Amino acid sequence: MEDMTKTFSFELNFLWELSEKLASNSDSQDLLNALKIVFEKYFNANNFRIFIKDENTSTLRDFVKNWIVIDKNQQQEDVDKIFNVLKKHLKTGFILNSKLINFDTKQNLVSIFSKNLKDENNLIYFPVANENKLIGVVELAFNDSSENIKTKAFLEALRIAMSQIGFVVVNKVLNQYLCVNIKFQNVMKSIAKLIENQFELDYILPIIGELIDSFISEHLIYIFTKDSNDSYKLFWPLDCQDKNVLELLKKMNDKKAYVLSKDHKTGVFAIRNDEKTLGVIAASSNIDKLSKTDIDYLLQLSAQASITTQRANSYAEVLKFATLDALTGLNNRRQFEIRLKQEVANAKRNNKSLCCIMLDIDYFKKVNDTWGHSAGDCVLKSVSKIIAHELREYDIASRYGGEEFCILLPDTKIREAVFVAQRLRKAVEASDINISEDQLLGLDTLKVTISVGVSEFDKTMDVPEKLHQSADVALYEAKHRGRNCVVVYDESLE
């Protein structure tokens, strides 16, 4: 009677500690570490691992670090065989040292369990199931063959324990899938928001590439567009040496929505209008296959990119003759280039002074990455309003591209231009930029700073572009000096 009480107490303590760990650890790594401690204490386990089977890619993954694919050679048993066996015994069976053991056996369970124990290097696999579907296994490795684990009561406690563990693991896996879906929806919303406010592919496509890259994180992402010769040209990022991607590009045509490599690790997805392929989004990995879900996501993302590209191309002809930037209301780059030539010619003809200010929003990419591109648009619009407010009526302010602005100050000497530049810098630094309309992360306002370069026209400048190029050199130096400052161009900066 005393031995039974002792054994009963042993199993209750085991289940109590296990339940406490399952309830108190929300982080997957912390949970796994806590479970290892419990099983080491009660089972003398020397290893405790949880693997999840990705049916879409037929790979086994680490539960904690689900981007890591587990090589079958790392297992002491053939994983596929284990899965095939456990699929038929989700609620009643487990595998001990390659032997299937059923809890509901009419034979002596303790005797069967004991016979299959070895003095060391014992391996148990328990199924992790979701609605009668096997999604993973718990692997338990131990050397102990003590009498405590050779009782029917403790084996029942083990079955309860594995059921509880499986329930928690399934919830965490489903939560990961939910988070992925939410992240996908956020990416789609960001692209849709981008479409509303932007028309320039040079600005839009790199942002789309970064958004997709952050979402399809297991694969490298590339964006190609077609040139005038109907050949694919890498648009983003700067380089692609992936032979699999380059080979798949040769197989794309206007009738295909996407093409996959034989091993399904690489795919190219068409960016197109109704009849013609305009470019592709490519995803490539040396390890991970593109799952059915990944393919569906990439098809939707490429469809959004297609809408963006078509819209940008549709507006391209119109924007050639437009003068204003659609987002900020300032002059666009083309209009700046026209006005630059006009103002330089006027300065030469009338022997007038002329200065140029180039300014750039500091850490603007961090704004986009942290709070989203809609918040970035709020920053661009707010900085533009400050620029317009601080300038004279006949000063010429333009959005040069992205987060960079260029200002021409006619009839202005360098000392006055520096004063204007400092006034702009201080006004931006002092402003609270309202992004509450997006209600991002509960943040209503944020602060940014600008770096500024200033140059003055002189008659030695052989082309008008030299004026703003000099200001750009000074801007680069301002960035180098720590940002949020004004630098005046001189030849020593070259």
C-alpha positions as CSV (number, residue, x, y, z in Angstrom):
1,M,0.0,0.0,0.0
2,E,2.9,2.4,0.9
3,D,4.5,1.7,-2.5
4,M,1.3,2.4,-4.4
5,T,0.9,5.7,-2.5
6,K,4.4,6.6,-3.3
7,T,4.0,5.9,-7.0
8,F,0.7,7.7,-7.1
9,S,2.3,10.7,-5.4
10,F,5.2,10.5,-8.0
11,E,2.8,10.7,-11.0
12,L,0.7,13.5,-9.4
13,N,3.7,15.6,-8.8
14,F,4.9,15.0,-12.3
15,L,1.5,16.1,-13.8
16,W,1.2,19.0,-11.4
17,E,4.7,20.4,-12.4
18,L,4.0,19.8,-16.0
19,S,0.7,21.6,-16.0
20,E,2.2,24.5,-14.1
21,K,4.9,24.9,-16.8
22,L,2.4,24.6,-19.6
23,A,0.3,27.3,-18.1
24,S,3.1,29.8,-17.1
25,N,5.3,29.8,-20.2
26,S,3.9,31.7,-23.3
27,D,7.2,31.9,-25.2
28,S,7.9,28.7,-27.2
29,Q,11.6,28.6,-26.2
30,D,10.9,29.1,-22.5
31,L,8.2,26.4,-22.7
32,L,10.5,23.9,-24.2
33,N,13.2,24.6,-21.7
34,A,10.7,24.2,-18.8
35,L,9.5,20.9,-20.2
36,K,13.0,19.6,-20.5
37,I,13.6,20.3,-16.8
38,V,10.4,18.4,-15.8
39,F,11.2,15.4,-17.9
40,E,14.8,15.3,-16.8
41,K,13.6,15.3,-13.2
42,Y,10.9,12.7,-13.5
43,F,12.0,10.7,-16.5
44,N,15.8,11.1,-16.4
45,A,15.4,12.4,-19.9
46,N,18.6,13.6,-21.7
47,N,16.7,15.2,-24.6
48,F,13.3,16.5,-25.2
49,R,12.3,17.9,-28.6
50,I,9.2,18.8,-30.5
51,F,9.0,18.7,-34.3
52,I,6.3,20.0,-36.6
53,K,5.5,18.4,-40.0
54,D,4.9,20.9,-42.8
55,E,2.7,18.9,-45.2
56,N,2.9,21.6,-47.9
57,T,6.7,21.2,-48.2
58,S,7.0,17.7,-46.7
59,T,9.6,19.0,-44.3
60,L,10.1,18.5,-40.6
61,R,10.7,21.7,-38.7
62,D,11.8,22.7,-35.2
63,F,8.9,23.7,-33.1
64,V,10.7,26.7,-31.6
65,K,12.6,27.8,-34.6
66,N,10.2,26.9,-37.3
67,W,12.4,28.3,-40.1
68,I,14.9,25.5,-39.4
69,V,14.3,22.4,-41.4
70,I,15.4,19.2,-39.6
71,D,17.5,16.8,-41.6
72,K,16.1,13.3,-41.4
73,N,19.7,12.1,-40.8
74,Q,19.5,13.8,-37.4
75,Q,16.8,11.4,-36.3
76,Q,17.6,8.0,-34.9
77,E,14.5,6.6,-36.6
78,D,13.1,7.1,-40.1
79,V,10.7,10.1,-39.7
80,D,8.4,9.2,-42.5
81,K,7.9,5.8,-41.0
82,I,7.1,7.2,-37.6
83,F,4.6,9.6,-39.1
84,N,2.9,6.9,-41.2
85,V,2.5,4.7,-38.2
86,L,1.3,7.4,-35.8
87,K,-1.2,8.7,-38.3
88,K,-3.3,5.6,-37.6
89,H,-2.9,5.7,-33.8
90,L,-3.3,9.4,-33.0
91,K,-5.2,8.9,-29.7
92,T,-4.0,5.5,-28.6
93,G,-0.5,4.9,-29.6
94,F,3.2,5.9,-29.3
95,I,6.5,4.5,-30.5
96,L,9.1,3.2,-28.1
97,N,12.4,2.2,-29.7
98,S,10.7,1.6,-33.1
99,K,7.9,-0.5,-31.5
100,L,4.3,0.8,-31.7
101,I,2.7,0.5,-28.3
102,N,-1.1,1.0,-27.8
103,F,-2.5,2.3,-24.6
104,D,-5.7,0.4,-25.2
105,T,-4.0,-2.9,-25.7
106,K,-5.7,-5.9,-24.0
107,Q,-2.2,-7.2,-23.1
108,N,-0.2,-6.1,-20.1
109,L,0.9,-2.5,-21.1
110,V,3.6,-2.4,-18.4
111,S,5.1,-5.6,-19.5
112,I,5.1,-4.5,-23.2
113,F,6.7,-1.2,-22.2
114,S,9.3,-2.8,-20.0
115,K,10.3,-5.4,-22.6
116,N,11.0,-2.7,-25.2
117,L,13.1,-0.6,-22.8
118,K,16.9,-0.6,-23.3
119,D,19.5,0.2,-20.6
120,E,20.3,3.4,-22.4
121,N,19.4,5.5,-25.5
122,N,15.6,4.9,-25.3
123,L,13.5,7.0,-27.8
124,I,9.8,7.7,-27.5
125,Y,7.7,9.4,-30.1
126,F,4.3,10.8,-29.2
127,P,1.9,12.2,-31.8
128,V,0.8,15.9,-31.8
129,A,-2.6,16.1,-33.6
130,N,-5.1,18.7,-34.6
131,E,-8.6,17.5,-35.3
132,N,-7.5,13.9,-36.1
133,K,-4.6,15.2,-38.3
134,L,-1.0,14.5,-37.3
135,I,0.9,17.8,-37.4
136,G,4.0,16.8,-35.3
137,V,5.8,14.6,-32.9
138,V,7.3,14.9,-29.4
139,E,10.6,13.1,-29.1
140,L,11.8,12.0,-25.7
141,A,15.2,10.4,-25.2
142,F,16.2,8.9,-21.9
143,N,18.4,6.3,-20.2
144,D,16.5,5.6,-17.0
145,S,14.8,2.3,-16.6
146,S,13.7,2.8,-13.0
147,E,10.7,1.1,-11.5
148,N,8.8,4.5,-11.3
149,I,8.2,4.5,-15.0
150,K,7.3,0.8,-15.2
151,T,3.8,1.2,-13.7
152,K,0.4,1.5,-15.4
153,A,-0.3,4.6,-13.4
154,F,2.8,6.4,-14.6
155,L,2.2,5.4,-18.2
156,E,-1.3,6.8,-17.9
157,A,0.2,10.0,-16.5
158,L,2.5,10.1,-19.5
159,R,-0.4,9.8,-21.9
160,I,-2.2,12.6,-20.1
161,A,1.0,14.7,-20.2
162,M,1.6,14.2,-23.9
163,S,-2.1,15.1,-24.6
164,Q,-1.6,18.3,-22.6
165,I,1.6,19.1,-24.4
166,G,0.0,18.4,-27.8
167,F,-2.9,20.7,-27.0
168,V,-0.5,23.6,-26.2
169,V,1.7,22.9,-29.2
170,V,-1.3,22.9,-31.6
171,N,-2.5,26.2,-30.2
172,K,0.9,27.8,-30.6
173,V,1.2,26.4,-34.2
174,L,-2.3,27.7,-35.1
175,N,-1.4,31.1,-33.5
176,Q,1.7,31.2,-35.7
177,Y,-0.4,30.6,-38.8
178,L,-2.9,33.3,-37.6
179,C,0.0,35.7,-37.2
180,V,1.2,34.9,-40.7
181,N,-2.2,35.6,-42.1
182,I,-2.5,38.9,-40.2
183,K,1.0,39.9,-41.4
184,F,-0.1,39.1,-45.0
185,Q,-3.2,41.2,-44.7
186,N,-1.1,44.1,-43.3
187,V,1.3,43.8,-46.3
188,M,-1.6,43.8,-48.7
189,K,-3.1,46.9,-47.0
190,S,0.3,48.6,-47.1
191,I,0.6,48.0,-50.9
192,A,-3.0,49.2,-51.4
193,K,-2.3,52.3,-49.4
194,L,0.8,52.8,-51.6
195,I,-1.2,52.6,-54.7
196,E,-3.5,55.4,-53.5
197,N,-0.7,57.9,-53.1
198,Q,2.2,57.0,-55.3
199,F,2.7,56.8,-59.1
200,E,6.4,56.4,-59.6
201,L,7.7,52.8,-60.1
202,D,11.2,53.8,-59.0
203,Y,9.7,54.6,-55.6
204,I,6.9,52.0,-55.4
205,L,8.5,48.7,-56.5
206,P,11.4,48.8,-54.0
207,I,8.9,49.3,-51.2
208,I,6.8,46.4,-52.5
209,G,9.9,44.3,-52.7
210,E,10.8,45.1,-49.0
211,L,7.2,44.3,-47.9
212,I,7.2,40.9,-49.6
213,D,10.7,40.1,-48.4
214,S,9.7,40.8,-44.8
215,F,6.7,38.5,-45.3
216,I,8.1,35.6,-47.3
217,S,11.1,35.6,-45.0
218,E,12.4,32.1,-45.9
219,H,13.1,33.1,-49.5
220,L,15.1,35.8,-51.2
221,I,12.9,38.1,-53.2
222,Y,13.7,39.8,-56.5
223,I,11.7,42.1,-58.8
224,F,12.3,42.2,-62.5
225,T,10.7,44.5,-65.1
226,K,10.8,44.2,-68.9
227,D,12.8,46.8,-70.9
228,S,12.0,48.1,-74.3
229,N,13.6,45.0,-75.9
230,D,11.2,42.8,-73.9
231,S,14.1,41.4,-71.8
232,Y,13.9,41.1,-68.1
233,K,16.0,43.6,-66.1
234,L,16.6,43.4,-62.4
235,F,14.8,46.2,-60.7
236,W,15.2,45.4,-57.0
237,P,17.5,44.7,-55.2
238,L,20.9,45.6,-56.7
239,D,22.1,42.2,-57.7
240,C,20.9,38.7,-58.5
241,Q,23.3,35.8,-59.2
242,D,20.7,33.1,-58.6
243,K,20.9,30.7,-61.5
244,N,17.6,29.1,-60.7
245,V,15.8,32.5,-60.9
246,L,17.6,33.4,-64.2
247,E,16.7,30.0,-65.7
248,L,13.0,30.3,-64.8
249,L,12.8,33.8,-66.4
250,K,13.5,32.1,-69.7
251,K,10.4,29.9,-69.2
252,M,8.0,32.8,-68.5
253,N,5.6,34.0,-71.2
254,D,2.5,36.1,-71.4
255,K,0.2,33.1,-70.8
256,K,1.7,31.9,-67.5
257,A,0.8,33.3,-64.1
258,Y,3.9,31.7,-62.5
259,V,6.6,29.1,-63.1
260,L,8.2,26.9,-60.4
261,S,11.5,25.0,-60.4
262,K,11.4,21.2,-60.2
263,D,12.2,21.2,-56.5
264,H,9.6,23.9,-55.8
265,K,12.2,26.0,-54.0
266,T,12.2,28.8,-56.6
267,G,9.3,30.5,-58.3
268,V,8.6,33.5,-60.6
269,F,5.2,35.2,-60.5
270,A,4.0,37.5,-63.2
271,I,3.4,41.2,-62.9
272,R,1.1,41.8,-65.8
273,N,-1.7,43.8,-67.5
274,D,-4.6,42.0,-69.2
275,E,-2.5,40.7,-72.0
276,K,1.2,41.2,-71.4
277,T,3.7,40.4,-68.7
278,L,5.3,43.6,-67.4
279,G,7.7,42.0,-65.0
280,V,8.0,39.3,-62.3
281,I,8.4,38.8,-58.6
282,A,10.9,36.0,-57.9
283,A,11.2,34.0,-54.7
284,S,14.2,31.6,-54.2
285,S,15.6,29.4,-51.4
286,N,18.2,26.7,-51.2
287,I,16.4,25.0,-48.4
288,D,12.6,25.7,-48.3
289,K,10.1,24.7,-50.8
290,L,7.3,27.1,-51.7
291,S,4.2,25.7,-50.1
292,K,0.7,25.9,-51.6
293,T,0.0,28.7,-49.1
294,D,3.2,30.6,-50.1
295,I,2.2,30.3,-53.8
296,D,-1.3,31.6,-53.1
297,Y,0.2,34.5,-51.1
298,L,2.7,35.4,-53.9
299,L,0.0,35.2,-56.6
300,Q,-2.1,37.7,-54.6
301,L,0.9,39.9,-54.0
302,S,1.9,39.8,-57.6
303,A,-1.7,40.7,-58.6
304,Q,-1.4,43.8,-56.3
305,A,2.0,44.6,-57.8
306,S,0.3,44.3,-61.2
307,I,-2.3,46.9,-60.3
308,T,0.4,49.2,-59.0
309,T,2.5,48.8,-62.2
310,Q,-0.5,49.3,-64.5
311,R,-1.6,52.4,-62.6
312,A,1.9,53.8,-62.7
313,N,2.3,53.2,-66.4
314,S,-1.2,54.7,-67.1
315,Y,-0.2,57.8,-65.3
316,A,3.3,58.0,-66.7
317,E,2.3,59.8,-69.8
318,V,0.1,62.2,-67.8
319,L,2.8,62.8,-65.3
320,K,5.2,63.7,-68.0
321,F,3.2,66.9,-68.4
322,A,2.3,67.4,-64.8
323,T,4.2,69.8,-62.6
324,L,3.2,68.8,-59.1
325,D,4.0,65.8,-56.9
326,A,0.8,63.9,-56.2
327,L,1.6,63.2,-52.5
328,T,3.1,66.5,-51.3
329,G,1.7,69.1,-53.6
330,L,5.2,70.5,-54.2
331,N,6.9,70.6,-57.7
332,N,7.8,67.2,-59.0
333,R,11.3,66.2,-60.1
334,R,10.7,66.9,-63.8
335,Q,9.4,70.4,-63.0
336,F,12.4,71.0,-60.7
337,E,14.7,70.2,-63.6
338,I,12.9,72.6,-65.9
339,R,13.0,75.4,-63.2
340,L,16.6,74.7,-62.4
341,K,17.6,75.5,-66.0
342,Q,15.4,78.6,-66.1
343,E,16.8,80.0,-62.8
344,V,20.4,79.3,-63.7
345,A,19.9,81.0,-67.1
346,N,18.3,84.0,-65.3
347,A,21.1,84.2,-62.8
348,K,23.7,84.2,-65.5
349,R,21.9,86.7,-67.7
350,N,21.1,89.2,-64.9
351,N,24.2,88.5,-62.8
352,K,22.0,87.5,-59.9
353,S,22.8,85.2,-57.0
354,L,21.1,81.8,-56.7
355,C,21.3,79.1,-54.1
356,C,20.1,75.5,-53.8
357,I,19.1,73.5,-50.7
358,M,19.0,69.7,-50.8
359,L,17.4,68.1,-47.7
360,D,16.7,64.6,-46.7
361,I,14.5,63.1,-43.8
362,D,16.8,61.3,-41.4
363,Y,16.2,57.6,-40.9
364,F,13.1,57.7,-43.1
365,K,13.4,53.9,-43.8
366,K,13.1,53.2,-40.1
367,V,9.8,55.2,-40.0
368,N,8.4,53.0,-42.8
369,D,9.7,49.8,-41.2
370,T,8.5,50.6,-37.7
371,W,5.2,52.3,-38.3
372,G,4.3,51.5,-41.9
373,H,4.4,53.3,-45.2
374,S,1.2,55.2,-44.5
375,A,2.9,56.8,-41.5
376,G,5.8,57.5,-43.8
377,D,3.4,59.3,-46.2
378,C,2.2,61.4,-43.2
379,V,5.8,62.4,-42.5
380,L,6.4,63.4,-46.2
381,K,3.3,65.5,-46.3
382,S,4.0,67.2,-43.0
383,V,7.6,68.1,-43.9
384,S,6.3,69.4,-47.2
385,K,3.9,71.7,-45.4
386,I,6.7,73.0,-43.2
387,I,8.9,73.7,-46.3
388,A,6.1,75.6,-48.0
389,H,5.4,77.6,-44.9
390,E,9.0,78.6,-44.3
391,L,9.8,79.8,-47.8
392,R,9.1,83.0,-49.8
393,E,6.4,83.0,-52.4
394,Y,8.9,82.9,-55.3
395,D,11.2,80.2,-53.8
396,I,10.9,76.9,-55.7
397,A,10.4,73.8,-53.6
398,S,10.3,70.3,-55.1
399,R,10.1,66.7,-54.1
400,Y,13.2,65.3,-55.8
401,G,12.4,61.7,-55.0
402,G,11.5,59.5,-52.0
403,E,12.3,61.4,-48.9
404,E,14.6,64.0,-50.6
405,F,13.6,67.6,-51.3
406,C,15.3,70.3,-53.4
407,I,14.8,74.0,-53.0
408,L,15.9,76.8,-55.3
409,L,16.3,80.3,-53.7
410,P,16.5,83.0,-56.4
411,D,18.3,86.2,-55.7
412,T,19.7,84.7,-52.5
413,K,23.3,84.7,-51.3
414,I,24.9,81.8,-49.4
415,R,24.7,83.4,-46.0
416,E,20.9,84.0,-46.4
417,A,20.5,80.4,-47.8
418,V,22.2,79.0,-44.7
419,F,19.8,81.0,-42.5
420,V,16.8,79.6,-44.4
421,A,18.3,76.0,-44.2
422,Q,18.7,76.3,-40.4
423,R,15.2,77.7,-40.0
424,L,13.8,74.7,-41.9
425,R,15.9,72.3,-39.9
426,K,14.7,73.7,-36.6
427,A,11.1,73.9,-37.7
428,V,11.0,70.2,-38.7
429,E,12.8,69.2,-35.4
430,A,10.3,71.1,-33.3
431,S,7.2,69.7,-35.0
432,D,5.0,66.8,-33.8
433,I,3.9,65.0,-36.9
434,N,0.4,63.7,-36.6
435,I,-0.1,60.1,-37.7
436,S,-3.2,59.4,-35.6
437,E,-5.4,58.9,-38.6
438,D,-3.7,55.5,-39.0
439,Q,-3.8,54.7,-35.3
440,L,-0.6,52.7,-35.7
441,L,0.6,50.9,-32.5
442,G,-1.4,53.5,-30.5
443,L,1.0,56.2,-31.6
444,D,-0.5,59.7,-32.3
445,T,2.6,61.7,-33.2
446,L,6.3,61.2,-33.9
447,K,9.3,63.4,-34.5
448,V,11.8,63.5,-37.3
449,T,14.8,65.5,-38.2
450,I,16.4,66.5,-41.5
451,S,19.9,66.8,-42.9
452,V,20.6,69.7,-45.2
453,G,23.2,70.6,-47.9
454,V,23.5,74.1,-49.3
455,S,25.3,75.4,-52.4
456,E,25.6,78.7,-54.3
457,F,25.7,79.1,-58.1
458,D,28.9,80.5,-59.6
459,K,29.8,81.1,-63.3
460,T,32.4,78.3,-63.2
461,M,29.6,75.7,-63.1
462,D,29.5,74.4,-66.7
463,V,26.0,72.9,-66.4
464,P,22.9,73.8,-64.4
465,E,22.9,70.4,-62.7
466,K,26.2,71.2,-61.0
467,L,24.3,73.5,-58.6
468,H,22.1,70.8,-57.1
469,Q,24.8,68.2,-57.4
470,S,27.0,70.4,-55.2
471,A,24.2,70.7,-52.6
472,D,23.8,66.9,-52.7
473,V,27.5,66.5,-51.9
474,A,27.0,68.8,-48.9
475,L,23.9,66.8,-47.9
476,Y,25.9,63.6,-47.9
477,E,28.5,65.3,-45.7
478,A,25.7,66.4,-43.3
479,K,24.7,62.7,-43.1
480,H,28.3,61.8,-42.4
481,R,28.5,64.3,-39.6
482,G,25.7,62.7,-37.7
483,R,22.5,64.1,-39.4
484,N,20.2,66.9,-38.2
485,C,22.7,69.6,-39.4
486,V,23.4,72.0,-42.2
487,V,26.5,71.8,-44.4
488,V,27.7,74.3,-47.0
489,Y,29.3,73.0,-50.1
490,D,33.0,73.7,-50.8
491,E,35.4,71.9,-53.1
492,S,37.2,70.1,-50.2
493,L,34.0,67.9,-49.8
494,E,34.5,66.4,-53.3
